[in-house]
C-alpha cells in the first residue's frame, strides 16, 4: 500500500471528524441544530449526494502498486474497480454511446482498397454483429439490467437497516426522501457502470480516454481542494481571529497588519509564483519524484497549502468581530473577576460560542474552493496537467469546442459532475446556516 501526502491528510481529516462527532454527541447545543437538519428534506437529499461523492473520493484515496505492470505505476482502489474504463482506450474522439470514431480517416480493407470513412471503435460496441440493428435494443437491455442490480442493492441495504433498527422504511418524511434518493442514485450508478463495460457512455477525448472515467477521477481532486484547504486555513483563522478580538492592543494590531498585507497581494499572482517555485524544486530534485502520481500529488498538496494560506483572512475577520462582542458579555466578565485563567476563558466561553460561525463558513467555502480549482486549472496555474480534475477537462474542452465538428461531451461531463457536487454543498450549507444561526434558535 502506498500512502501519498494527500491520502494521509484525508485519513487524518476523517479521523478528526469522527473524534469530534463522538465528543460532541452528548452536547445538547450541538445536537439540536443537527436534529433540525435531519428533518429537512433538502438537507437530507443534498447530504446523500455529498456522502456519495465522499465515498468515491475515499475509494480513490487508497493507493497501491499493482502486481503486474510498471514498477512505478500507482493505482487506487477506484482504478482497480474501473479497470475496463481505464484500459479501454480508443484511438481518438468518439461520441457518447458511439461505435465508430468521430472523425473520418483513411480505412484499409482486406482487399487492399482504401476508403474514407468512420473507423469502428476497438472496444465500444465490439460485441455487436449488426450495429445498426442491435445497438438501441442492446443499450436498453443493459440499462435495464443495471437498474435491476441497483434496485436489488437498495432493497438489501434497507432490509438490513430495518433489521438492525426495527424502524419501518417510511416511518417519517426524512427516511422516505433518503430512500427515494438512494434508489435513484444507486440505480443510476449501476446503470452507468453496466453500460460502461460495453460503451463509452460519455464518449472519449482526443487520445481516446474515457471521459466518464476522467469525470469520476476528478471527484477526488475537487474534494481534496475543498477539504484539505479548509484543514489548513481553520487553525490560522480560529487562532488569530480569537486572539485579535480577545487580547486587543498590540496583538490585535499585529494580526490586522498581517491579514491586511496578505489581502493586498493579488491571489492569482501569489498562487502562480508558488506553483512556479514547486515546479523548479521538483525539476532540481527529480530523484524524489520517480512517479508521475507522486509529482502530481505534491503539486496538489502545495496548491491546497497556498489556497489555505490566502483564504483564512475572511473567517479571521468574522471571528475577531464576534470575539470583540463576546469578551464584553457578563459571563466572560464574571470569569475574569473570579480569576479564571485566560486560556480557560478562551476554551470554555469564547471558542464554543464562535463555532457556529466556523461551521457555517467551512460549509459555504467548500463549494467556492471547488470552483476555484476549476478556474485556476483553466488558466494553467492549478493542479498538474496529468491530474484528473474538472478544471483540466474544461481547459482541454476549450480547443475541442472550436473544432469542426464540435466536441462537446468533455465540457458537458465536467459541468454535470461539478454542478452536482457544488449544488449539493450549497444546499446543505444553507440548511446548516439556518440550523446553527443563533437568531433563528431564539425564535
N, C-alpha and C positions, 0 to 999 in steps of 0.2 A: 504494500500500500504506500502511495506517495502522498504526502501532505504538503500542499502548497501554502504560501503565506495567507492568501485569501481564504483557503479552506480552514486553516487554524483559527482565523478571526471569526469566521462564520460559526464554527463549533463553539467558540467562546461566547459569542453573542447569544446563541441558542441556549447554552448553559446558564448564562446570566438571566435571560428571560424566565427560564424555569425556576431558578432560585428566587428571583424577585416575586414571581407569582405565588410560590409556596409560602414565602414570608409574609405576603400581604393578604392572603386569602381569608384570614380571620379579622381583618380590619374592616369595620362597617363603612367608613368613609371611602374605602376603595371598592367594596363590593356593591354599594348602592348604585353608582354610575354604570357598572357593568351589567347589573340586572336590568337597568333601563335599556342598555344597548341590546341585550338578549331578547327584548320584547319588540324590537324594531325590525320589521321585515326587510327594509332597505339595508340596514346594517348587517343582518344575518346573511343575506344574499351576497353582498359585497365581501363579507368575511370568508364565505365559502370559496369565492373566486380567488381571494388573496391566498388562502391556505393551499389551494390547488397550485398556484404559481410557486409558492414557497416549497411545496413538496417536490416539484420539478427541479427547482434550484438546488435543493439539498441532494437530490439524486445526482446532479451534475457537479457536486462538490466532493464526491468520493472518488479519488483518482488512484489509479494503479497502472503498473506496466504489464501489458498483455504478454502471455507466454509465447505467442507467435508474433512475428513481425520484427520491426527495427527495435534495437535495444534502447533507443532514445524516445520511442513512442510512449506517450502517456495518454490514457483514455479514462473516462469516468464510467460510472455505472449506467448513466443515461446513454452514453455512447454504445455500451455493450447491448443494452436493450434495443437501441435504434440502429443496430448493425446493418440491416437492409437499407435503411435510408442513407447511412454513412457510406456504404460501399457501392451502392447502385448509382454510379456516376456516369452520366451520358457524355456525349461529345460536346454539346453546346446548348443553346437555348431550346426549351420546349415548353409549350403552354400547359396550364393545368389540365390533367387527365388526357394529355395528348399521347399519341402512339408514334408520332413522327416528329422530326426536328422542325423548328420554327422557321428556318431559312432554307432556301433551295441550295443544292450543291450538285456537283457532277457525280453521278452514280454509275459504277461499272457493273454490268450484268455478266452472268456466266458465259454468254455467247459473245463476249468482248465488245458489246455495243454500249456506248456511253450515252446517258440521257440526263437531262437537267430536271431534278425533282426533289421531293422531300424524303430524306433517308429515314428508314424505320429505326426507332429507338432500340437500344440494346436490351434494356430491362423493362421499361414500362410497356405493358400490354403484350409482352413477348409470348404469353401463354395463349393468346388468341390466334385462331387459324384464319378466321374471316373477320377482319377488324370492323368493316362497315356494318356487318350484320349482327355481330355478337357483342360489340363494345357497350352499348347502352344497357342491355339486359345483364351483362356481367357486372357493370358498376352497381346497378340496383340490387342485384343478388348479394354482392359482397357487402354493400352498405347495410342491407337487412341483417346479414349475419353479424356484423359488428354491433348493430343496435341491439340485437338479441343478447349478445355477450354482455354488453353494458347493462341491460336490464337485469340480467341474472346476477351480475356483480352487485348492483344496488340493492336488490332484494336480499341477497345474502348478508350484506352489511347491516341492513336494518332489522333483519331477523335476529342477528347476533346482538344488536343494540337492544331489541325488545327482550331478548332472553336474559341479558345481563342486568337491565334496569327495571324490567317489568312495567315499562311505560309504553302505552299504545303509540302507534305511529302518528296518529292525528289527535293527540291529546290537547294540544294548544297551537295557536297560529304559527309561532316560530318553527316548531317541528314540521308543520305542513310545508312551509316555504323552503326549509332546508332539504326536505325530502324531494320536493319538485326540482330544486336547483341541482342537487346531486344527480338526480335521474337524468336531467338534460345534459349536465356537464360530462358525466361519465359515459352516457350514451353517445354523445358527440365525439368524445375522445376515442372510445373503442371503434366507432365507425371510421374515423380518420385513420387510426392505426391499421385496421383491416384493409382499407383501401390503399394505404401507403406501401403495403407489401407487394402490390401489383401495379400501382400507378404513382406518378408524381402529382399529388393532389394540389400542390401549389406551384407546379412547374419546376424548371431548373434555370440556373443562371448561366453566365457566359461560359464558364468552364464545365457546365453540366452537373453542378452540385445541386442537390435537392433543396429548394427554397423553404419547404416546410421544416426540414431538419435545421436549417440556419435560424429560422424564427424561434424554434423550440430552444436551441442552444443559447440564443440571445437572452432568454429569460434570466439565466444566472447572472449575466453581466448587469442587467438592469437592477436586479435585487442586490447585488454586491455594491453597486454605486449608491443605491438608496440607503442600505443598512449600514455598511461599514463607514461611509461618510458621516452618518449620524453618530456612530460609535466614537468617532474621532472628535467631532465637534461638541458633543454633550459635556464632557468633563471641563473643557475650556469655558463654555458658555455658563455652566452652572457655577463653577468656582469663581470666575471673575465677576459674573453678574451679582452673586450674593455678597461677595466681599466688597464690591464697589458700593452697593446700597447700604450695607450694614456698618462698615467702618467709616465711610466717607473720608473727608480730609485728603491727605496726600495719596492714600491708597486709591480713592475714587479718581483723583486727578490722573494718576499714572495709568490706570486701566482705561479711562476715557481717552487718553492720549494714544494708547496702543491701538484700540479698535477704530479710532478716528483716522489714524495714519494708515491702517490696513485698508480701510474703506476708500481712501483716496487713491489707492493703486488700482488701475483697471484690472479687473479679474481675468479677462481673457489674456492679457499680456503676461500676467503673473503665471497663469497656467501654462502658456506656451513656453515661457522661459524655463519653467520647472521641468516640463516634458523634454525639452532640448537637453537639459542637464542630465536627465536619466539616460537618454539615448547616447550621449557622449560617454557616460560612465560604463554602460553596457558594451559599447564599442571598444573601450580600453581594457575591459575585463571579460573578454569572451569566454575564458575558461570557467567562469562562474555560471554561465548561461549556456549550457550544452544542448538545451532543448528549446524549441520554439514555444512550447507551452509555458516553460519557466520564464522565458523572456516576456511573453505577453502577460503573465500573471504579475510580474514585477512592475510593469508599466501600469497595469490596472490598479495595483495596490498604491502606487505613488499618485495616481490620479485621484483616488479616494482620499489620500492624505492631503493633497493640496486643496481639494474641494472642501474638506473638513476645516482646514486652517483658515480658509477665506469665507466660510459661511456661518461661523459661530457668532458673529457680531450682532446680528439682528436679535437672536434669542437672548444674548447677553444684555442688550439694552432693555428688553422687556422685563427680565429678571431683576435688573437693577432698579427699575421703576417700582416693581411690586415689592421689593425688599425695603425700599425707602418708605413705603406705606406701612408695611408690617412692623418695622422696627419701632414705630410710634404707637402700636397697639398696646392696650392695657396689660395683657398677659405677658408681653415681652418686657414692658417696663417693670412689672412686678417681679419677673425673674431676675432682672438686673438688680433691683432693690434687695432681693434675698441673697445676692451674692453668687448666683448660678454662673459657672464659667461660660465664657463666650462661645466656646466650641459646642457646648451642650445646648445653648440657645439656638445656635445655627442649625444643629442637627435635629432638635426636638420641636422647635417652634417655627423656624423660617423655612427650612427645606421642605417639610411636608405640605406647607401652605402654598408653595410655588410649583409643586409637581404637576398640578393640572395644566399650568401654562407649558411646562416642559413636554408633557404628553401630547397636548394639542399641537404644539409646534412641530414635534417629531413626525406625527402622522401627516400633517399638512405639507411639510417639507419633503417628504419621501417622493411624492409624485413630481415635485419640481426638480429634484435631483435626477430622476429617471429621464425627464425631458432634457435636462442639461447635458447628459451624456450624449443624447442624440444630436444636439446642436454642436457640441464640441467635436464629435466624430465627423460631423458634416463638414467642418472647417479644418479637418485633419490635425487637430491637437487633442483628440480624445484617446480612446483605447488603441492598442496596437492594431494595425490593419489585418493581422492574422486572427484576431479575436472576433468571435461571433458576437455581434451587437446590432441592435436596430439602427443605431446611428451609422454604422458601416454599410448596412443594407441600403439605407436611404441615400448615403453618399454614392454608392455604386449605381443606384437606380437613376441618378440624375443623367448619366450618359445613356442609359438604356431608354429613358423616356424621349430622348432626342433622335433615336434611330428610326428607321422605317423598314419593316413595320414596327410599331411601338411595343416595347416590352414593359408591361405594367404590373406584373404579378409580384415582383420583389418589393416594390413600394407598397402594394396592397397588403402583402403578408406582414411586413413590419408595422404598417399602420394598424392593422387589426389587433395584433398581439400587444403592441404598446398602448393602444387605445383601451383594450380590456384591462390591463394592469393599472393604468393611470386612473381610469374611471372608477374601478373598484376601490382604489386607495382614496380617491377624493370623496366618494360616497361614504365610505367608512369613517373618514376623517370628519365629515360633517356630523355624523352620529356621535362620535367621540367628543367633539367640541360641544355639542348640545348637552351631552350627559355630564360632562365634567365642568360645565360653566357654573360657578357658584351662584350667579344671579338667577339662573333657571332653577337651581336647587332650592333657593329661598322662596320661589314662587310655589 
